[in-house]
Amino acid sequence: MGESKEKTRGKSFFKGVNQEFKKIIWPDRTTLARQTAAVVSVSVVMGLIITVVDILVKYGIDLLVK
């Protein structure tokens, strides 16, 4: 008896997941490419900024230690 409740609950869960997936608005190829380019470029810029700050801090600490 308990086994059929488990199966019903499992089917109900996956039916709900399927309904939620139908509500998702997927981006078109152009929007996806634009957003991907934005994420990659911001990541590169942030990486460069962190690198420059790291070099400056290292240089400053080396001046203080010597």
All heavy atoms as a GROMACS GRO file, in nm:
protein
  516
    1MET      N    1   0.082  -0.120   0.000
    1MET     CA    2   0.000   0.000   0.000
    1MET      C    3   0.086   0.126   0.000
    1MET      O    4   0.061   0.218  -0.072
    1MET     CB    5  -0.091   0.001   0.123
    1MET     CG    6  -0.210  -0.087   0.109
    1MET     SD    7  -0.316  -0.057   0.247
    1MET     CE    8  -0.413  -0.203   0.237
    2GLY      N    9   0.187   0.129   0.083
    2GLY     CA   10   0.273   0.246   0.092
    2GLY      C   11   0.350   0.271  -0.036
    2GLY      O   12   0.387   0.382  -0.068
    3GLU      N   13   0.372   0.161  -0.109
    3GLU     CA   14   0.451   0.173  -0.232
    3GLU      C   15   0.377   0.252  -0.339
    3GLU      O   16   0.437   0.331  -0.412
    3GLU     CB   17   0.484   0.032  -0.284
    3GLU     CG   18   0.591   0.031  -0.388
    3GLU     CD   19   0.633  -0.110  -0.423
    3GLU    OE1   20   0.655  -0.189  -0.331
    3GLU    OE2   21   0.644  -0.138  -0.543
    4SER      N   22   0.245   0.236  -0.350
    4SER     CA   23   0.170   0.310  -0.451
    4SER      C   24   0.163   0.458  -0.417
    4SER      O   25   0.162   0.543  -0.505
    4SER     CB   26   0.030   0.252  -0.469
    4SER     OG   27  -0.052   0.284  -0.357
    5LYS      N   28   0.160   0.490  -0.287
    5LYS     CA   29   0.163   0.631  -0.246
    5LYS      C   30   0.295   0.696  -0.288
    5LYS      O   31   0.299   0.808  -0.333
    5LYS     CB   32   0.145   0.646  -0.095
    5LYS     CG   33   0.005   0.649  -0.047
    5LYS     CD   34   0.001   0.683   0.100
    5LYS     CE   35  -0.142   0.698   0.147
    5LYS     NZ   36  -0.149   0.732   0.289
    6GLU      N   37   0.404   0.619  -0.271
    6GLU     CA   38   0.535   0.670  -0.310
    6GLU      C   39   0.541   0.696  -0.460
    6GLU      O   40   0.594   0.797  -0.504
    6GLU     CB   41   0.645   0.570  -0.270
    6GLU     CG   42   0.665   0.555  -0.120
    6GLU     CD   43   0.723   0.678  -0.054
    6GLU    OE1   44   0.806   0.746  -0.118
    6GLU    OE2   45   0.683   0.707   0.059
    7LYS      N   46   0.487   0.604  -0.538
    7LYS     CA   47   0.487   0.621  -0.684
    7LYS      C   48   0.403   0.741  -0.725
    7LYS      O   49   0.441   0.819  -0.811
    7LYS     CB   50   0.435   0.494  -0.753
    7LYS     CG   51   0.533   0.380  -0.750
    7LYS     CD   52   0.478   0.260  -0.824
    7LYS     CE   53   0.576   0.144  -0.818
    7LYS     NZ   54   0.525   0.027  -0.888
    8THR      N   55   0.287   0.756  -0.661
    8THR     CA   56   0.199   0.869  -0.692
    8THR      C   57   0.266   1.000  -0.655
    8THR      O   58   0.262   1.097  -0.730
    8THR     CB   59   0.065   0.856  -0.615
    8THR    OG1   60   0.007   0.730  -0.646
    8THR    CG2   61  -0.030   0.967  -0.653
    9ARG      N   62   0.333   1.002  -0.539
    9ARG     CA   63   0.402   1.122  -0.495
    9ARG      C   64   0.516   1.156  -0.591
    9ARG      O   65   0.538   1.272  -0.625
    9ARG     CB   66   0.456   1.102  -0.354
    9ARG     CG   67   0.479   1.231  -0.281
    9ARG     CD   68   0.531   1.213  -0.141
    9ARG     NE   69   0.448   1.122  -0.063
    9ARG     CZ   70   0.485   1.065   0.050
    9ARG    NH1   71   0.606   1.088   0.098
    9ARG    NH2   72   0.406   0.984   0.117
   10GLY      N   73   0.589   1.053  -0.637
   10GLY     CA   74   0.698   1.074  -0.732
   10GLY      C   75   0.647   1.127  -0.865
   10GLY      O   76   0.704   1.220  -0.923
   11LYS      N   77   0.537   1.069  -0.916
   11LYS     CA   78   0.480   1.116  -1.042
   11LYS      C   79   0.431   1.259  -1.028
   11LYS      O   80   0.448   1.341  -1.118
   11LYS     CB   81   0.366   1.024  -1.086
   11LYS     CG   82   0.411   0.890  -1.137
   11LYS     CD   83   0.292   0.806  -1.179
   11LYS     CE   84   0.336   0.668  -1.223
   11LYS     NZ   85   0.222   0.584  -1.261
   12SER      N   86   0.370   1.288  -0.913
   12SER     CA   87   0.319   1.423  -0.889
   12SER      C   88   0.433   1.523  -0.887
   12SER      O   89   0.422   1.633  -0.940
   12SER     CB   90   0.241   1.426  -0.758
   12SER     OG   91   0.205   1.558  -0.725
   13PHE      N   92   0.544   1.484  -0.824
   13PHE     CA   93   0.661   1.572  -0.816
   13PHE      C   94   0.712   1.605  -0.956
   13PHE      O   95   0.735   1.720  -0.991
   13PHE     CB   96   0.771   1.507  -0.733
   13PHE     CG   97   0.902   1.582  -0.738
   13PHE    CD1   98   0.920   1.698  -0.666
   13PHE    CD2   99   1.006   1.534  -0.816
   13PHE    CE1  100   1.039   1.767  -0.672
   13PHE    CE2  101   1.125   1.603  -0.822
   13PHE     CZ  102   1.142   1.720  -0.750
   14PHE      N  103   0.731   1.501  -1.038
   14PHE     CA  104   0.785   1.523  -1.172
   14PHE      C  105   0.686   1.597  -1.261
   14PHE      O  106   0.727   1.674  -1.348
   14PHE     CB  107   0.828   1.391  -1.235
   14PHE     CG  108   0.956   1.338  -1.175
   14PHE    CD1  109   0.956   1.223  -1.097
   14PHE    CD2  110   1.075   1.404  -1.194
   14PHE    CE1  111   1.073   1.176  -1.040
   14PHE    CE2  112   1.193   1.359  -1.138
   14PHE     CZ  113   1.191   1.244  -1.061
   15LYS      N  114   0.558   1.578  -1.238
   15LYS     CA  115   0.458   1.654  -1.313
   15LYS      C  116   0.469   1.802  -1.278
   15LYS      O  117   0.462   1.889  -1.366
   15LYS     CB  118   0.318   1.601  -1.281
   15LYS     CG  119   0.209   1.661  -1.363
   15LYS     CD  120   0.075   1.597  -1.331
   15LYS     CE  121  -0.034   1.657  -1.416
   15LYS     NZ  122  -0.166   1.597  -1.387
   16GLY      N  123   0.489   1.832  -1.149
   16GLY     CA  124   0.507   1.970  -1.106
   16GLY      C  125   0.634   2.032  -1.163
   16GLY      O  126   0.635   2.148  -1.206
   17VAL      N  127   0.742   1.954  -1.166
   17VAL     CA  128   0.868   2.002  -1.222
   17VAL      C  129   0.850   2.033  -1.370
   17VAL      O  130   0.896   2.137  -1.420
   17VAL     CB  131   0.981   1.898  -1.202
   17VAL    CG1  132   1.104   1.935  -1.282
   17VAL    CG2  133   1.016   1.886  -1.055
   18ASN      N  134   0.779   1.946  -1.441
   18ASN     CA  135   0.755   1.967  -1.583
   18ASN      C  136   0.673   2.094  -1.607
   18ASN      O  137   0.702   2.172  -1.699
   18ASN     CB  138   0.683   1.845  -1.642
   18ASN     CG  139   0.684   1.846  -1.792
   18ASN    OD1  140   0.770   1.906  -1.854
   18ASN    ND2  141   0.588   1.778  -1.851
   19GLN      N  142   0.573   2.119  -1.523
   19GLN     CA  143   0.492   2.240  -1.537
   19GLN      C  144   0.576   2.365  -1.512
   19GLN      O  145   0.560   2.466  -1.578
   19GLN     CB  146   0.374   2.235  -1.441
   19GLN     CG  147   0.268   2.135  -1.480
   19GLN     CD  148   0.159   2.119  -1.375
   19GLN    OE1  149   0.174   2.166  -1.264
   19GLN    NE2  150   0.052   2.052  -1.412
   20GLU      N  151   0.667   2.359  -1.414
   20GLU     CA  152   0.753   2.474  -1.385
   20GLU      C  153   0.850   2.500  -1.501
   20GLU      O  154   0.878   2.614  -1.535
   20GLU     CB  155   0.831   2.452  -1.255
   20GLU     CG  156   0.745   2.457  -1.131
   20GLU     CD  157   0.675   2.590  -1.113
   20GLU    OE1  158   0.739   2.696  -1.136
   20GLU    OE2  159   0.557   2.590  -1.076
   21PHE      N  160   0.901   2.394  -1.563
   21PHE     CA  161   0.991   2.410  -1.676
   21PHE      C  162   0.921   2.477  -1.793
   21PHE      O  163   0.982   2.550  -1.870
   21PHE     CB  164   1.050   2.276  -1.719
   21PHE     CG  165   1.186   2.249  -1.661
   21PHE    CD1  166   1.200   2.165  -1.553
   21PHE    CD2  167   1.298   2.308  -1.716
   21PHE    CE1  168   1.325   2.140  -1.499
   21PHE    CE2  169   1.423   2.284  -1.663
   21PHE     CZ  170   1.437   2.199  -1.554
   22LYS      N  171   0.792   2.452  -1.809
   22LYS     CA  172   0.716   2.515  -1.918
   22LYS      C  173   0.701   2.665  -1.896
   22LYS      O  174   0.681   2.741  -1.991
   22LYS     CB  175   0.578   2.450  -1.931
   22LYS     CG  176   0.585   2.309  -1.986
   22LYS     CD  177   0.448   2.247  -1.994
   22LYS     CE  178   0.458   2.102  -2.043
   22LYS     NZ  179   0.328   2.036  -2.048
   23LYS      N  180   0.714   2.713  -1.772
   23LYS     CA  181   0.701   2.855  -1.741
   23LYS      C  182   0.830   2.933  -1.770
   23LYS      O  183   0.828   3.055  -1.775
   23LYS     CB  184   0.664   2.875  -1.594
   23LYS     CG  185   0.528   2.822  -1.557
   23LYS     CD  186   0.503   2.843  -1.409
   23LYS     CE  187   0.373   2.780  -1.364
   23LYS     NZ  188   0.354   2.796  -1.219
   24ILE      N  189   0.941   2.862  -1.786
   24ILE     CA  190   1.069   2.929  -1.808
   24ILE      C  191   1.071   2.995  -1.945
   24ILE      O  192   1.031   2.935  -2.045
   24ILE     CB  193   1.186   2.828  -1.797
   24ILE    CG1  194   1.193   2.771  -1.656
   24ILE    CG2  195   1.318   2.895  -1.834
   24ILE    CD1  196   1.294   2.660  -1.641
   25ILE      N  197   1.118   3.119  -1.949
   25ILE     CA  198   1.134   3.189  -2.077
   25ILE      C  199   1.282   3.182  -2.112
   25ILE      O  200   1.365   3.248  -2.050
   25ILE     CB  201   1.088   3.336  -2.064
   25ILE    CG1  202   0.941   3.342  -2.026
   25ILE    CG2  203   1.113   3.409  -2.195
   25ILE    CD1  204   0.892   3.482  -1.993
   26TRP      N  205   1.315   3.098  -2.207
   26TRP     CA  206   1.454   3.079  -2.246
   26TRP      C  207   1.497   3.193  -2.339
   26TRP      O  208   1.422   3.234  -2.426
   26TRP     CB  209   1.471   2.944  -2.317
   26TRP     CG  210   1.435   2.829  -2.229
   26TRP    CD1  211   1.319   2.759  -2.230
   26TRP    CD2  212   1.514   2.773  -2.125
   26TRP    NE1  213   1.322   2.662  -2.134
   26TRP    CE2  214   1.440   2.668  -2.068
   26TRP    CE3  215   1.641   2.800  -2.074
   26TRP    CZ2  216   1.488   2.591  -1.962
   26TRP    CZ3  217   1.689   2.723  -1.969
   26TRP    CH2  218   1.614   2.620  -1.915
   27PRO      N  219   1.620   3.243  -2.322
   27PRO     CA  220   1.667   3.352  -2.409
   27PRO      C  221   1.694   3.302  -2.550
   27PRO      O  222   1.729   3.185  -2.570
   27PRO     CB  223   1.797   3.398  -2.342
   27PRO     CG  224   1.844   3.280  -2.266
   27PRO     CD  225   1.721   3.206  -2.222
   28ASP      N  226   1.681   3.394  -2.647
   28ASP     CA  227   1.714   3.356  -2.784
   28ASP      C  228   1.866   3.358  -2.800
   28ASP      O  229   1.940   3.399  -2.711
   28ASP     CB  230   1.645   3.448  -2.885
   28ASP     CG  231   1.684   3.594  -2.868
   28ASP    OD1  232   1.752   3.626  -2.770
   28ASP    OD2  233   1.645   3.675  -2.954
   29ARG      N  234   1.913   3.313  -2.913
   29ARG     CA  235   2.057   3.297  -2.936
   29ARG      C  236   2.131   3.431  -2.926
   29ARG      O  237   2.239   3.439  -2.868
   29ARG     CB  238   2.080   3.234  -3.074
   29ARG     CG  239   2.222   3.200  -3.102
   29ARG     CD  240   2.236   3.128  -3.234
   29ARG     NE  241   2.180   2.995  -3.234
   29ARG     CZ  242   2.249   2.884  -3.206
   29ARG    NH1  243   2.376   2.893  -3.177
   29ARG    NH2  244   2.190   2.767  -3.210
   30THR      N  245   2.072   3.539  -2.979
   30THR     CA  246   2.137   3.670  -2.976
   30THR      C  247   2.152   3.721  -2.833
   30THR      O  248   2.258   3.768  -2.793
   30THR     CB  249   2.055   3.772  -3.058
   30THR    OG1  250   2.035   3.719  -3.189
   30THR    CG2  251   2.126   3.904  -3.068
   31THR      N  252   2.045   3.711  -2.756
   31THR     CA  253   2.050   3.756  -2.617
   31THR      C  254   2.151   3.674  -2.538
   31THR      O  255   2.229   3.729  -2.459
   31THR     CB  256   1.910   3.744  -2.552
   31THR    OG1  257   1.817   3.818  -2.630
   31THR    CG2  258   1.911   3.795  -2.411
   32LEU      N  259   2.151   3.544  -2.559
   32LEU     CA  260   2.244   3.457  -2.488
   32LEU      C  261   2.388   3.493  -2.522
   32LEU      O  262   2.474   3.501  -2.433
   32LEU     CB  263   2.215   3.311  -2.524
   32LEU     CG  264   2.296   3.207  -2.450
   32LEU    CD1  265   2.269   3.211  -2.301
   32LEU    CD2  266   2.264   3.069  -2.506
   33ALA      N  267   2.416   3.518  -2.650
   33ALA     CA  268   2.552   3.554  -2.692
   33ALA      C  269   2.593   3.687  -2.633
   33ALA      O  270   2.706   3.704  -2.586
   33ALA     CB  271   2.559   3.560  -2.845
   34ARG      N  272   2.502   3.784  -2.631
   34ARG     CA  273   2.530   3.915  -2.574
   34ARG      C  274   2.560   3.906  -2.425
   34ARG      O  275   2.657   3.966  -2.375
   34ARG     CB  276   2.411   4.008  -2.601
   34ARG     CG  277   2.451   4.151  -2.622
   34ARG     CD  278   2.331   4.239  -2.654
   34ARG     NE  279   2.286   4.212  -2.791
   34ARG     CZ  280   2.160   4.220  -2.832
   34ARG    NH1  281   2.066   4.254  -2.748
   34ARG    NH2  282   2.129   4.196  -2.956
   35GLN      N  283   2.478   3.832  -2.354
   35GLN     CA  284   2.498   3.818  -2.210
   35GLN      C  285   2.626   3.741  -2.177
   35GLN      O  286   2.697   3.774  -2.082
   35GLN     CB  287   2.378   3.751  -2.145
   35GLN     CG  288   2.255   3.839  -2.144
   35GLN     CD  289   2.132   3.770  -2.088
   35GLN    OE1  290   2.131   3.649  -2.068
   35GLN    NE2  291   2.028   3.848  -2.063
   36THR      N  292   2.656   3.640  -2.258
   36THR     CA  293   2.780   3.565  -2.238
   36THR      C  294   2.900   3.654  -2.260
   36THR      O  295   2.997   3.651  -2.182
   36THR     CB  296   2.784   3.444  -2.333
   36THR    OG1  297   2.670   3.361  -2.308
   36THR    CG2  298   2.910   3.364  -2.315
   37ALA      N  299   2.897   3.735  -2.364
   37ALA     CA  300   3.008   3.827  -2.392
   37ALA      C  301   3.024   3.927  -2.277
   37ALA      O  302   3.137   3.959  -2.237
   37ALA     CB  303   2.984   3.900  -2.523
   38ALA      N  304   2.913   3.974  -2.223
   38ALA     CA  305   2.919   4.069  -2.111
   38ALA      C  306   2.983   4.004  -1.989
   38ALA      O  307   3.069   4.064  -1.922
   38ALA     CB  308   2.780   4.120  -2.078
   39VAL      N  309   2.944   3.882  -1.958
   39VAL     CA  310   3.000   3.812  -1.841
   39VAL      C  311   3.148   3.787  -1.859
   39VAL      O  312   3.228   3.810  -1.767
   39VAL     CB  313   2.923   3.680  -1.816
   39VAL    CG1  314   2.996   3.593  -1.715
   39VAL    CG2  315   2.782   3.708  -1.768
   40VAL      N  316   3.188   3.742  -1.977
   40VAL     CA  317   3.329   3.714  -2.002
   40VAL      C  318   3.412   3.842  -1.995
   40VAL      O  319   3.518   3.847  -1.931
   40VAL     CB  320   3.348   3.643  -2.138
   40VAL    CG1  321   3.495   3.637  -2.178
   40VAL    CG2  322   3.288   3.504  -2.132
   41SER      N  323   3.363   3.952  -2.056
   41SER     CA  324   3.441   4.076  -2.055
   41SER      C  325   3.450   4.135  -1.914
   41SER      O  326   3.557   4.182  -1.874
   41SER     CB  327   3.381   4.177  -2.153
   41SER     OG  328   3.248   4.207  -2.118
   42VAL      N  329   3.343   4.131  -1.838
   42VAL     CA  330   3.348   4.182  -1.700
   42VAL      C  331   3.443   4.096  -1.617
   42VAL      O  332   3.520   4.149  -1.535
   42VAL     CB  333   3.207   4.187  -1.638
   42VAL    CG1  334   3.214   4.209  -1.488
   42VAL    CG2  335   3.124   4.296  -1.704
   43SER      N  336   3.443   3.966  -1.639
   43SER     CA  337   3.534   3.877  -1.566
   43SER      C  338   3.680   3.909  -1.598
   43SER      O  339   3.764   3.912  -1.507
   43SER     CB  340   3.505   3.731  -1.599
   43SER     OG  341   3.374   3.696  -1.559
   44VAL      N  342   3.709   3.933  -1.725
   44VAL     CA  343   3.847   3.966  -1.764
   44VAL      C  344   3.888   4.100  -1.702
   44VAL      O  345   3.998   4.112  -1.647
   44VAL     CB  346   3.860   3.968  -1.918
   44VAL    CG1  347   3.992   4.030  -1.962
   44VAL    CG2  348   3.844   3.829  -1.974
   45VAL      N  349   3.802   4.200  -1.710
   45VAL     CA  350   3.834   4.332  -1.654
   45VAL      C  351   3.856   4.321  -1.502
   45VAL      O  352   3.951   4.377  -1.448
   45VAL     CB  353   3.723   4.434  -1.688
   45VAL    CG1  354   3.741   4.562  -1.609
   45VAL    CG2  355   3.723   4.463  -1.837
   46MET      N  356   3.769   4.248  -1.433
   46MET     CA  357   3.785   4.232  -1.288
   46MET      C  358   3.914   4.158  -1.256
   46MET      O  359   3.984   4.192  -1.161
   46MET     CB  360   3.665   4.158  -1.228
   46MET     CG  361   3.538   4.239  -1.225
   46MET     SD  362   3.552   4.394  -1.132
   46MET     CE  363   3.582   4.331  -0.970
   47GLY      N  364   3.948   4.058  -1.336
   47GLY     CA  365   4.074   3.987  -1.317
   47GLY      C  366   4.194   4.079  -1.333
   47GLY      O  367   4.290   4.073  -1.255
   48LEU      N  368   4.189   4.167  -1.433
   48LEU     CA  369   4.298   4.263  -1.453
   48LEU      C  370   4.308   4.361  -1.337
   48LEU      O  371   4.418   4.393  -1.289
   48LEU     CB  372   4.279   4.338  -1.585
   48LEU     CG  373   4.297   4.254  -1.711
   48LEU    CD1  374   4.257   4.334  -1.835
   48LEU    CD2  375   4.441   4.207  -1.723
   49ILE      N  376   4.193   4.410  -1.289
   49ILE     CA  377   4.193   4.503  -1.177
   49ILE      C  378   4.252   4.436  -1.052
   49ILE      O  379   4.335   4.495  -0.982
   49ILE     CB  380   4.051   4.556  -1.150
   49ILE    CG1  381   4.008   4.648  -1.264
   49ILE    CG2  382   4.042   4.628  -1.016
   49ILE    CD1  383   3.861   4.689  -1.258
   50ILE      N  384   4.211   4.314  -1.025
   50ILE     CA  385   4.263   4.242  -0.908
   50ILE      C  386   4.413   4.218  -0.922
   50ILE      O  387   4.487   4.232  -0.825
   50ILE     CB  388   4.187   4.109  -0.889
   50ILE    CG1  389   4.044   4.138  -0.845
   50ILE    CG2  390   4.257   4.018  -0.789
   50ILE    CD1  391   3.952   4.019  -0.845
   51THR      N  392   4.459   4.187  -1.043
   51THR     CA  393   4.602   4.166  -1.066
   51THR      C  394   4.680   4.294  -1.040
   51THR      O  395   4.784   4.291  -0.973
   51THR     CB  396   4.626   4.118  -1.211
   51THR    OG1  397   4.554   3.996  -1.232
   51THR    CG2  398   4.773   4.095  -1.239
   52VAL      N  399   4.632   4.406  -1.091
   52VAL     CA  400   4.702   4.534  -1.071
   52VAL      C  401   4.705   4.570  -0.922
   52VAL      O  402   4.810   4.610  -0.869
   52VAL     CB  403   4.634   4.645  -1.154
   52VAL    CG1  404   4.687   4.783  -1.116
   52VAL    CG2  405   4.656   4.620  -1.303
   53VAL      N  406   4.592   4.556  -0.853
   53VAL     CA  407   4.589   4.588  -0.709
   53VAL      C  408   4.683   4.495  -0.634
   53VAL      O  409   4.756   4.540  -0.544
   53VAL     CB  410   4.444   4.577  -0.656
   53VAL    CG1  411   4.442   4.583  -0.504
   53VAL    CG2  412   4.358   4.688  -0.715
   54ASP      N  413   4.687   4.368  -0.669
   54ASP     CA  414   4.776   4.273  -0.603
   54ASP      C  415   4.922   4.312  -0.622
   54ASP      O  416   5.001   4.308  -0.527
   54ASP     CB  417   4.750   4.133  -0.657
   54ASP     CG  418   4.833   4.027  -0.588
   54ASP    OD1  419   4.831   4.025  -0.463
   54ASP    OD2  420   4.897   3.946  -0.659
   55ILE      N  421   4.958   4.351  -0.744
   55ILE     CA  422   5.097   4.391  -0.771
   55ILE      C  423   5.132   4.517  -0.692
   55ILE      O  424   5.241   4.526  -0.634
   55ILE     CB  425   5.118   4.412  -0.924
   55ILE    CG1  426   5.112   4.277  -0.996
   55ILE    CG2  427   5.249   4.483  -0.953
   55ILE    CD1  428   5.106   4.288  -1.148
   56LEU      N  429   5.040   4.614  -0.688
   56LEU     CA  430   5.066   4.737  -0.612
   56LEU      C  431   5.081   4.709  -0.464
   56LEU      O  432   5.170   4.765  -0.397
   56LEU     CB  433   4.955   4.839  -0.637
   56LEU     CG  434   4.949   4.898  -0.779
   56LEU    CD1  435   4.826   4.987  -0.793
   56LEU    CD2  436   5.076   4.974  -0.811
   57VAL      N  437   4.995   4.625  -0.409
   57VAL     CA  438   5.004   4.592  -0.266
   57VAL      C  439   5.134   4.519  -0.238
   57VAL      O  440   5.202   4.547  -0.138
   57VAL     CB  441   4.882   4.508  -0.222
   57VAL    CG1  442   4.903   4.448  -0.084
   57VAL    CG2  443   4.755   4.592  -0.225
   58LYS      N  444   5.171   4.425  -0.324
   58LYS     CA  445   5.297   4.352  -0.306
   58LYS      C  446   5.415   4.449  -0.310
   58LYS      O  447   5.506   4.441  -0.228
   58LYS     CB  448   5.312   4.245  -0.414
   58LYS     CG  449   5.436   4.160  -0.399
   58LYS     CD  450   5.442   4.054  -0.507
   58LYS     CE  451   5.561   3.966  -0.494
   58LYS     NZ  452   5.688   4.025  -0.532
   59TYR      N  453   5.412   4.542  -0.406
   59TYR     CA  454   5.519   4.640  -0.416
   59TYR      C  455   5.526   4.726  -0.291
   59TYR      O  456   5.633   4.754  -0.237
   59TYR     CB  457   5.496   4.728  -0.540
   59TYR     CG  458   5.601   4.834  -0.560
   59TYR    CD1  459   5.729   4.802  -0.604
   59TYR    CD2  460   5.571   4.968  -0.535
   59TYR    CE1  461   5.824   4.900  -0.622
   59TYR    CE2  462   5.666   5.066  -0.552
   59TYR     CZ  463   5.793   5.033  -0.596
   59TYR     OH  464   5.888   5.130  -0.612
   60GLY      N  465   5.409   4.770  -0.241
   60GLY     CA  466   5.406   4.851  -0.119
   60GLY      C  467   5.456   4.776   0.002
   60GLY      O  468   5.531   4.830   0.084
   61ILE      N  469   5.421   4.650   0.016
   61ILE     CA  470   5.469   4.571   0.129
   61ILE      C  471   5.619   4.548   0.119
   61ILE      O  472   5.692   4.556   0.218
   61ILE     CB  473   5.392   4.437   0.137
   61ILE    CG1  474   5.248   4.464   0.179
   61ILE    CG2  475   5.459   4.340   0.233
   61ILE    CD1  476   5.158   4.343   0.176
   62ASP      N  477   5.668   4.524  -0.003
   62ASP     CA  478   5.813   4.506  -0.022
   62ASP      C  479   5.889   4.633   0.017
   62ASP      O  480   5.996   4.626   0.076
   62ASP     CB  481   5.844   4.469  -0.167
   62ASP     CG  482   5.810   4.326  -0.200
   62ASP    OD1  483   5.788   4.246  -0.106
   62ASP    OD2  484   5.802   4.292  -0.321
   63LEU      N  485   5.833   4.751  -0.013
   63LEU     CA  486   5.898   4.876   0.026
   63LEU      C  487   5.901   4.892   0.178
   63LEU      O  488   6.001   4.940   0.234
   63LEU     CB  489   5.824   4.995  -0.035
   63LEU     CG  490   5.853   5.027  -0.182
   63LEU    CD1  491   5.767   5.144  -0.228
   63LEU    CD2  492   6.000   5.060  -0.202
   64LEU      N  493   5.794   4.854   0.244
   64LEU     CA  494   5.789   4.866   0.389
   64LEU      C  495   5.881   4.766   0.459
   64LEU      O  496   5.940   4.799   0.563
   64LEU     CB  497   5.645   4.844   0.439
   64LEU     CG  498   5.545   4.954   0.404
   64LEU    CD1  499   5.405   4.912   0.447
   64LEU    CD2  500   5.582   5.086   0.470
   65VAL      N  501   5.896   4.648   0.404
   65VAL     CA  502   5.978   4.545   0.468
   65VAL      C  503   6.126   4.573   0.450
   65VAL      O  504   6.206   4.550   0.541
   65VAL     CB  505   5.940   4.406   0.414
   65VAL    CG1  506   6.035   4.298   0.462
   65VAL    CG2  507   5.798   4.369   0.450
   66LYS      N  508   6.165   4.626   0.338
   66LYS     CA  509   6.308   4.650   0.312
   66LYS      C  510   6.358   4.770   0.379
   66LYS      O  511   6.336   4.860   0.425
   66LYS     CB  512   6.334   4.659   0.161
   66LYS     CG  513   6.321   4.526   0.093
   66LYS     CD  514   6.353   4.539  -0.054
   66LYS     CE  515   6.336   4.406  -0.122
   66LYS     NZ  516   6.364   4.406  -0.262
   0.00000   0.00000   0.00000
